[in-house]
């Protein structure tokens, strides 16, 4: 049995599986080889950064984020640059997304929802006081640590293409439509602080109600509902909660409640404990400038992998701690999951070929790179073209794990896709004799 070759390394970090993907960046699990500490590394393409004239803004955002050390905000540790990439090293949070908690368990009790909302407001208030705005707040960007505490991710990094004009207002319409403030939609400029606060209100509504206040399959109807704040409260909400939500979901940003007023709100203050943490403002920013330099001496060393990445026990346990099941490709309870995994005893090349063969008849374009596939549906769906990323990991010389993850598009469409995919991959997926007996009809 031959051991797998070294995984890709960036400086002192060994890169693992991809755990997130966006327009300008992807996020990968990594391990600090000196300390053994797990981290997440956001990888930006330098060419895209230069093409969109984002260098100065990204440098400014990163430098600011290095100064932000709050218990409810994901930490940014350091920045590195290679000839073609920017690597942003972030805190790795193991408790999964708040979104999954809502999907799996439905609406929360007011006490629980209030606790998360208090932590969210603490984080938002702290970052706003330092001139940092999120602009894409939604449950998917709210993570939970091992103790169940809220951690806001991508603060100051999510809207890297934002532009501020001479009037001091942001003018790019961004964010997830259901959570976007009315003033963001009308293209007359908006204040990042009040827009973030609206998104916080939508999040609180979802936590308490279990569904979105503004939702419509027709985008124009959705925009109309948001612009006029057309929504109804569920009957089980307390008067205190409805009064606060009414003040936050005010379509007029000039009269919308402020964070300071929220902190004084009777419903909000119930059981409130302000965060206690040591505020350290000093941070070395030399690595930020060095990451963007073209000189060879400032570049971090990269070592590329040419075999499937090996997933070690720690990564496997970390994955499982987020509620992922190795064989949940066939699990009906995973209906709203945006990623799923299965194990296989087939060779890695055969797994890749089988997925490619299964995806093409379903209307997907396939891009291959080593042991990764990017699948893009030619036909646009409800939220644009569905993009699916897959990667094969080696767990042992004769056992592989395959990750199938929605990179872009509608979650329900992704669910339908992998149900069809699973039918074509029955011979690839490894199942125990016990499992096979359970699925064999009498």
N, C-alpha and C positions, 0 to 999 in steps of 0.2 A: 504494500500500500504506500503510495507516494503522498507526501505531505503537500498541502496547497502552498503555492508560492506566496511571497509577501504581498499584503494588501497595499493599496496606494497610501503613501505617506505624504504629509505636508508639514515640513518642519518637524517638530516634536510630536505631532499628532498622527495617529493611524486612523484612516477613514474607514467607516463601515457603511451600512445600508443608507439609502436615501429615505428621509422621513418627512419630506415636504418639498413642494415644487411650485414656483410662481413664474410670472412673466420675465422678470429680470434675474431671478436667482433660484437655486435649489438648496435644500438643507440636508446635511448628512450627519449621521451619528459618528462620533469620533472618540478616541481615547488618548489622553495625555500619557505618552510613553514614560515620562519621567515620574509622574505621580500616580498613574493608574486612574485618574479622575475622568469620568465620562463627561463629554461636552457635545454640543451641537455646533456644526460649522455651516454658516450660510455662505454659499459660493456665488459670486457675481462674475459675469463675463465682462472683461475690461473693454472689449470691442463695443459691446452694447452700451456700456456706460459712456464711452467717448462719443458714440454715434448720437446719443440722446442729450449730449452736453450736460451730463449729470455729475461730473467729477467734483466740482466745488461744493455742490449741495450734499453729496454723499459724504464727503470729508467732514463737512460741518455737522451733519446728522450723527455720524459715527463718533466724532470728538465729543459731542454733547452727551450721547448715550453712555460713553465711558465714565462720565461724571455722575450718572444716575445710579444710585445704589439704594434701592427701596425693596423691602421684603415682598411686595406684591408686583414687582416688575422683573422680568427675566434679565439677568445680568449680562453685560457685554464685557468680555475679559480682554481680548486683544484683537489686533487686525494684522494680517499678513498679505503680501502680494507676490505673485509669480509673474512670469512674462505675459500671461494671458488671463489670469484670474485674480480676484480679490477674495480673501478668506476672512470672514468675521466670526470669531470664536465666541459662542454664547453658552450660558448655563443650560444644562440638559435637565428638563423637568419630566419626572417619571409617572405622574398620576393621570395622564391622558387629558383630553379636552373636556371642558364644561359642556360642550355640545353633546358629547356621547352620554353624559350623565342625564341630560334632559331626554334624549332619544330613548335611552334604556329604561328610565324610571318615571318619565312624564313630569308634570309640574311639581314644584317643590312647595313645602309648607312655608308660610310667610317668614318664620324665624330663620330657616335655612337660606331662603332667597335673600333676605335682608342682610345676612352675614356676608354672602358673596358680593352683594351690591355695595356694602360698606367698604369691603376691600378694594373693589373696582374704583369707587370714588376716591379712596385714599391714593391709589396709584395714579389716577388721572389728574387729581389735584396737584400732586407732587411734580409730575412731568410738565404740566401746564405752567407751573410756577417757574420752571426753568426753560420755558419757551419751546417745549417739545410737544407736538400734537400727533395723535395716532392716525386719524382719518379713515380707519377701516376697522373700527371696533365691532366685534361680533363674537358669538360664543366660540367659534372655531379658533379665534385668536386668544381665548382665555384658557389657560392651562391650569392644572391642579398638581401641586407637589405631593410627595409621599404622605404628608400629614393632612392633605385635603385643603390646603390654603391656595387661594387664587394667585396666579402669576400671569400678568399681561405680557404677551409676546409681541414682537415686531413694533414696539413703541418707537416711533421716530424712524423706522426702517421700512415700514410697509408701503408708504406712498413715496417711493423714491423719485417718481417722475413729476412730483408736484412743483408748481411754479407760482411765485408771488409776484404780482404786478406792482406798478407804481402806487396803487391805492392801498397797498399793504394787505390785500386780500388774496386768498387762494382762488384759482379759477378753473382748476381741472376737476371734472366730475369723476369721482372715483368711489371705491368702496362697494360693498355688496348692496344692491338696490333696496332690499327690504329694510336695511338698517340706516340708509342714507338720509340726512336731514333735508327738508324742503329747499332750503337756500342753496344747497349744493347742486340741486337739479336745475335751478333756473338760470345758471351761468351768469349771475350778476355779481359774483364774488361772495365769499363767505369767510367768517371767522372760524379758525380751526378749533377754538375752545368750545364755542356754542354748538358747533357741528358734532364734536365728540360727545357732548352732553346729551344731545338728542339720541345718539346711538346707545348711550348708557340707559336711557329710558326705554328703548325698544328691548334691550337685553333684560331689564328688570321685568318688563311685561311678559316676555317669553318664560322667564324663570317662574313667575307667579301663575301664568295662564297655561303654559305648555304648548302654546302656539303663537304665531306672529300676529301683531296688531294690524299690520298692513301686508296683504298678500293677494295677488291676482296673477293669473297666467298671462294676461294681456299687460304688457309693459306700460302702455299709456294709461290704462286704468289704474295700475299700481301707482304711477307717478301722481295721478289725480288724487288718489286716496291719501298719499303722503302729504301732498301740497295743502290739502284741506284738513289734515289730521282726522280723517274719517275712520273711526274705529269704535268698537263697543267693548265695555268691560265685562268679564265673566261675573256671574252672580256671587261667586264665593269670595271675591276680594273684599277686604275690609275698607271702610271709608277712608282711613288714613293712607292706605296704599293707592286708592283711586285718586285722592286729592293730590298726592305727590306726582303720580304719573301724568295727571292732567297738566300740572305746571311744567313738567319736563317736556312732554310731547305737545308743546305750544308751537304751531307752525311759524310764529313770528319770533325770530331770534332776538329781537330787541326786548321783548317782554318775557322771554323764556327764563325760568328760574336759573340762578347762578349756583355754582358749587358751594359758595359760602352760605347761601340760603338753604341748600340741601343739608349742609352740616348742622344747621339750626332747626331742621324739620323734626317734629315730634315723632313721626313714624320712623324716620331714619335713625334717630338718636337712641331708640330702644335697644338696650344691651350693647351699645356702641363702646368699643375700646380702641382709642387711637393707637396706631402702630408705634411701637417703641424700637428704635434702631439708631445706630451710631451713624451720623451723617459725615462722611468723609468726602471732601470736595477735591482733594488732590488726586491727580491721575496723570500718568506719563502718556503724552500724546505723540511721542516721536514715531511710534509704529504706524500711526494714521498717515502721516506724510510719506513715510518710507514705502508703504504699500502701493502708493500710486506712482512712485518714481520709475523711470525707465532703466535706470542703471542696474547692471547685472548684480552688483554686490548687495543691492537691497532686496533681491528676489529670494523668496523661500524655495527650498529644494522640494521638487515633486517627484515621486516615484510611482509610475503607473502600474496597475494590476493587469495581468494578462490571463488570469484564471478567475473563476467565480470567487467573490469575496467570502472568506470564512467567517461564519457567525459563531462567536464564542458563547460560552454559557451566560456571561453577564448580559450580553445583548439580548439573548433569548429570554432571560428572566425579565429584563426591562421591557421587552415587547409584550410579554405575557401580563405584566403588571398594568398594562393599559387596556386590558380586557380583550386581547386578541387571542384567538384560538387557532391552533395549527391546522385544524381541519374545518375551519368555518366557511370554506367555499361552498359547502353543502348544508350550512346551518340556516334554517329559515328565520331564526331569531336575529340574524345579522342583516336584516332587510335594509337598514339605513346606514350601515357601515360604509365608509369611503375607502377602506382598504381591507384586504383579506389575504390569507396565506394558506398554503397547503404544502405537504411534504411529498417527496418523490424519490424512488430508488433508481429512476432512469438517469443516464448520463446527462450532463448539463446541456450539451449541444442538441441532444434529442428533445429535451424539454422545450428549448427555444424554438426548434423547428415545428414542434407540435402546436405551440401557442400561435406561431405565425400562420400555420395552415388553418387553424381554427378561426383566427381573427379576420382573415381576408374575405371569406364568404359573408361575413357579417357587415361588410362595408367599411373596413378599416384599412387605412394606409399604414404600413409597417416600416419603422426605422430601426435598424439593428446596430448595436455597438457592444462588442464583446458579449457579456452575458446579461445585457439589458435590452429591452424592447420599448419603443414608444409607439403606441397605437393611437391613431387619430381617425375618428369617424368622419367620412367625407361629407355626410349629410348633417347639417346643423340641427341641434335639438332645441329644447326650451331655453337653455342657457348657453347657446353657442355649440361649437363642436366638442363632443366628448373626447377627451384625451385620457388614455390609460397608460400608466408606466408599470412595467414588470421587471423584476430582477431576480436572478437565481443566486442563492447563497449556498455555500458548502458547509454543512454541519458536521459531516464525517466523510471519509473517502467514498462511501457508497450511499450517502444520504444527502439530499438537497432540500432546501426550503425555497419556495417560490412565493414572492410577494406580488400581489396584483393590487394596484392603487390608482384611485381616481386622481389625475393631475389637474383636470379642468373639466367643467361642464356640470350637468345635473346629476345629483346623487341617485335619484330614482332610475335614471337611464343607465347609470353605472351598474346598479343592482340587476337590472334586466340583462345587461351585457354579460356579467359574469355568471348568471344563471345559464345562459346559452353556452357560454364558454365551458362551463363545468360539464355539460353533456358531451362535448367533444374531447374532454380530457380525462374521462373515466379510467382509461388504461394507463394514464400517466401518474395519477394520484395514488400515493401509497396508503393503504388501509390495512389494519390488523385483521386477522381471521375472525375475531369477534365482531368487528365492524361489518365485515363482509357478510357474516351470518345474519346480522341484524337487518341488512338491506336486501337479503335474498328472500323472495316470496315463498310462502309455504307450498 
